[in-house]
């Protein structure tokens, strides 16, 4: 979907990293400051690293220990990437920059100053850069943005979006979808929606002015008796779009406006976002709670959960696919 943008982002990042790879120690620190100015101007890079560093709540302490002389490099590639990011951030601060020699000597066995940039690059820049580069693909980017949008909405915009569902219930889902699409557009994802479609009663996926649209849609879950059936129907619709546009991924954003919990019993338990994979298509499901609960958490009643199994989601799809095969024969 975003192949040209992804390529662009990779090339820009690579060009700046190559500059860092050729600098001596003083020029390296100056170039590093310029690097972060560039990095912070690109929301996609920032989102990727924000999602990573939140996994390491002790990162600031680890970074401080490195600057105090401990040779800590991380126990996994992800942790090494987060540490690299944090150390390079701190080295760009003039207060901490002079310590680059000390860190380089500790990690390099008292190397001379000419070799210190190479040691810093090998231990901190390379893991950080490789992680960013590997995360720059369509599916990972969308998932990062989905998670950030969920937290952004639940923490800061819950009332605003809930009001959209009250003011005009007939247009509520479209308004919520536009809010979600607007957020993605602000993060730098390049897609267009035909201007004539914004005010009409249309489907936002079909209305995108591209042959390769973003297959993400928004639905409201209000917990009523038809709620489970409605979500199953929405899943079926997204799956249909993945077939129609020959895309491997689809995204269903569910705005929960009820005190009932919505749970998915799925076979894939490793993904940060619930995902159902069927017939080589993966549909990601993210629930955003915008329900207004006047009671504090400690005083709320136990949640009454609505559970939707993987089989319930894919059974209508299976039945339709079987019917299609029979018709073709």
Number of C-alpha atoms within 10 A of each C-alpha: 18 18 11 10 16 19 13 12 16 16 13 13 18 15 11 17 18 10 14 22 17 12 17 15 19 14 13 17 22 15 18 22 17 13 18 15 11 14 16 12 10 14 13 22 20 15 17 19 19 14 14 18 19 11 12 14 9 10 17 14 10 20 21 14 13 19 19 12 15 14 15 15 20 15 8 9 14 17 19 21 26 26 27 25 21 20 23 22 16 18 18 21 13 12 9 13 16 14 16 23 19 18 20 24 19 16 19 17 8 14 15 11 16 12 16 23 23 20 19 23 19 14 20 21 23 17 22 24 17 13 18 19 17 10 17 20 17 16 16 13 18 18 18 20 20 24 18 16 18 21 15 13 19 16 12 10 14 18 14 11 19 19 13 16 20 11 10 11 12 11 14 20 19 23 18 22 19 17 15 21 21 12 16 17 13 11 16 12 22 14 16 14 17 12 11 9 14 15 9 10 10 12 12 22 17 16 16 18 13 14 9 14 21 26 22 21 24 24 20 20 22 19 18 12 8 10 15 19 14 16 18 19 15 19 25 19 15 22 26 15 20 20 15 9 13 11 18 17 23 26 24 23 21 24 25 20 19 17 19 17 17 22 13 16 14 15 13 12 10 8 9 11 17 18 23 21 17 13 12 10 17 18 23 23 19 20 22 23 22 23 18 12 11 8 9 7 9 6 8 11 9 10 10 11 12 15 13 17 14 18 14 15 21 19 13 15 21 15 11 13 13 12 11 11 10 9 8 7 5
